[in-house]
Amino acid sequence: MSYTKYILIAFALVLSSCGAAKKVKGSKEAKENLSVKNIIASHEAASPEFKTMAARIQVSYKDDDTQQSVTVSLRMEKDKTIWVKASLLGITLVKANITPDRVQYYETIGGTYFDGNYALLSDWLGTEINFEKAQAILLGQSIFDINKTDYKSTVVQNKYKLQPNIQPQNFIHSLFLNPENFKIASESLSQPSDDRLLSVRYTDYQKVGTDFYPSEIKINTSEKDSKTNIDVIYKKIDLDVNIGFPFNIPDGYEKIQL
């Protein structure tokens, strides 16, 4: 699988509306008596609020055959459009334009492009993905809907651990939240019968405005004997700036068919 696919997996992304949940004040120590209702409400309330974002990101990837690092320009309009340009030594490698119902991208080295729905990204990632799930990864939010009825909580190594009361068939899902800001510390989804694993770990967060955003994200995927590691580092984040989303697939490129 080419690095282009992993860039798109990492950046098919960015933000879920959190509603008006009341935020519980964070603390250095996880509280054993804090209810799962309050933990989930605080996590939802921790989702950043903004209209637009412009960010510069470094993405390093390594799979069984390839190791590379690229600079990524990320622009987004909340819940509407995510625009990505990945470059190496000033040369554009990939451009992508992503909306809730459409994925478009082209890559210059192979001269190919894709224009369709999220089926291709779901196939690459090994689990169903959509705009909301993808965007949540880059904001330190859970990729799954969590609620007090279906989930239980415990304190493990000073983190709030959440997991379903009953795991879905052939899925094992769990997530750990930081007590300071109720952002994701790590989240994993495994499919044992298919020998698949998706793990997302956040090594640190940075405060921009009034909200917390990830500083570094480590994404690990595996399927049978194949493994991929992606390291995402935010170099700069600017919020509520004037941005555009220029995107045109060049003439002569070959369309990828599912």
N, C-alpha and C positions, 0 to 999 in steps of 0.2 A: 504494500500500500504506500503511495507516495506521500511526501510531507505535506503536499497541498491539502490532502484530505484531513490531516490532523490539524492544520491551521483552521480549517473550516469547522471541524468538530469543536475546537477550543473557542471559536468566535461566532458560532451560530447563535447569538446571545443578546440579552441584557435586562430585563427588569419586570418584576411582577408588582402589580398594585397591591398595597398592603391594607387598604381600608383605614378605618379609624380605630384600630385596636389600641387599647391603653397599654403603654409601655411600663414594665416593671423595672425599677432602678437596678442596674447591674452591681456586682460586688466582686471582690477579688476571690472570694471563696464561694463555691457552689453550695446552695442551701438544700439540705435534705428534705425540708418540709415545704419547699416551693411546689405548688401543684402543677400538673402537666398542662392544665388550662392556662395558667399564667406564663409558663415557659413558652408555649406555642404562641400566645398572644404577643409576648415580648419579641420573639423571633420575627413574627410577621411585621411588627411595628418597626423593626430594625432595617427593613428594606428601604434603601435610599430613595429620596424623592428629588427628581430633577426633570427639566424639560428637554434639555439637550446635553450631550457630553462629547468632548473631544479628548482623546487619550493617545499617548504614545506608549507602546508596549514592546517588550522584547520576548520573543517566543523561541524557546529551544526545544528541540524534539529529538528523540532517538528511538528507532525501531530496530528490527533485526538486520536491516540492510543499510540504513541511512542515519546520519547524525548531522544536524544543521541548526543554525541559529539565524533568525530573521527579525527585522524591525517591522512592526505593525502599526499602522495608523488606523485608529478606530473612531468612528463618528456614529452617533445615534440620536434619534428623536424618540423619546420614551414611548414604548409600546407600539411604535409605528415602523421605524426603519433602523436597520443596522448596516452600516457601510464599513467595509474593511479593505485596506490595501496593504499587502505584505511585500516588503522590498528586501533586497540583498545588495549591498554596495551601491545603493541608489537606483538599482534596476527593479522595476515592478515585476514581481513574480505572480501575484494573484490579486484579483479584485473581486469583491463579493458585495451583493446588495440583497439584504434579507428583510422580509416583511413577515407578518404573522401567517400568511398563506402562500408565500412564494420564496424560493431560494434561487438566486442567480449568481453565477460566478464564471470567471474564465481564468485560465492559467497560461502564461506566455510561453513557457518552455516547450510544452507538448502541443500548444495550439488547440486546446480543447475548451469546451464550455458546457455548462449545465443550466437549464431553465425549467424548473418544475417545483414539486412540493418537497416535504421533508423526508420522503421515503429513502432517498439516497443517504442523507445524513444518519437516519436511523439504522440503515444497513451498515454503514461504516462504524458506528458507535456500538452496535450490538444490542441496543435497546431502543424502544420508541422514544423519539424526541420531537419537541415542537418549539415554537418561538419562546414560550414562557419557561420551559425547562432549560433550554439552552442559555437564555439570558440570565437565569438565576445562578448559573455556575460562576459567572464573572462578578457577581455581586455578593457572593457569600451567603446565598439563600438556598433553602432546600429545593431540590429538583422535583420533589413530590409534594402533593398536598398533604399536610399533616393536621390532624384534629384530635381533640381530647377524647373522643369516643373510641377511635380505632388505635390510638397510640398510648404507650406507657412510658414513664420516665424513671430513671435511676441516676445516682451520682457515681461516676467512675473517674478516678484520677482527676478530680476537681473539674470535671466537665459534666454537663447534663447530657445523658445518653437517652435518645428517643428511638424506639423501635415499635413496629406494629404488635398489637396483642396477638394476632395470628398472621404469620407471614404468608403472602400469596404463594400459590403453587409454583415451584421452581424459581422463586425469588427470595433472596435474603437482603433486607434493607435495614440500615441503621445509620444514625447520624449523631454527632457530638457537637454541642454548642458551648461556646465560651461563656463563662458566667459574667465577665465584664461588660460584654456588649450584645450577647445573645446571637452573635453571628456563628456561622458554621465553622467548626474547627476541622472536622473531617466528615465525609459521607461516603458510604460504599453501597454498591448494589452488585450482588453476585447471582449467577444462574448456574448452580452446580451441575445440573444434568448436561448443560452445554459447555461447561468448563469456561465460563465467561466471568470477567470481573471488571467493574468500573470503580475506581477509587479517586476521590477528589479531596485534597488536603490543603488547608490554608495556613501558611507558616506565620503570617502576620497581617495586621490591618492598619490602615492609615485613616486619619480623620480629615475629611474634606468638607468644609462648611460645617454642618451640624450632623453629618452622617459618616458612618464607617464604610470604607471600601477596601477590598483586598489589596495587599501589597505584592504578595506572591502566591501563586496557585500551582500546585503540583498535581497533575492528572495522570493517572496510571491506568492503562487498559491491558487486558490480556484475554486471549482466546486460544485454548489448547496450548500449543508451544510458541505462539506468537505474542510478543510483548511490545508495548509502546509507552514511552515516558514523555510527557509534555510539561515544560516549566514555563509559566506565564508570569512576567514581572512588569508591573506598572511603573513606568518611568515618570509620567506626568499625567495629571487629570485636570481638565478645565470644564467647569459646569456652566450651563445656561449661556453658551456662546453662540454667535451666528455661524452656522455651518451649512454646507451644501452636500449633495450626494450624487456627484457625477458618475454615471455608469452607462457604458455602451459596449456591447460585445463586438469585437473587431470582425471585419469581414474575413471570410476564408477559414474561420475556426470550425473544428469538427464537434458536433454535439454528442455528448455522452448519453447513451441510451441505457435505460434500466432493463 
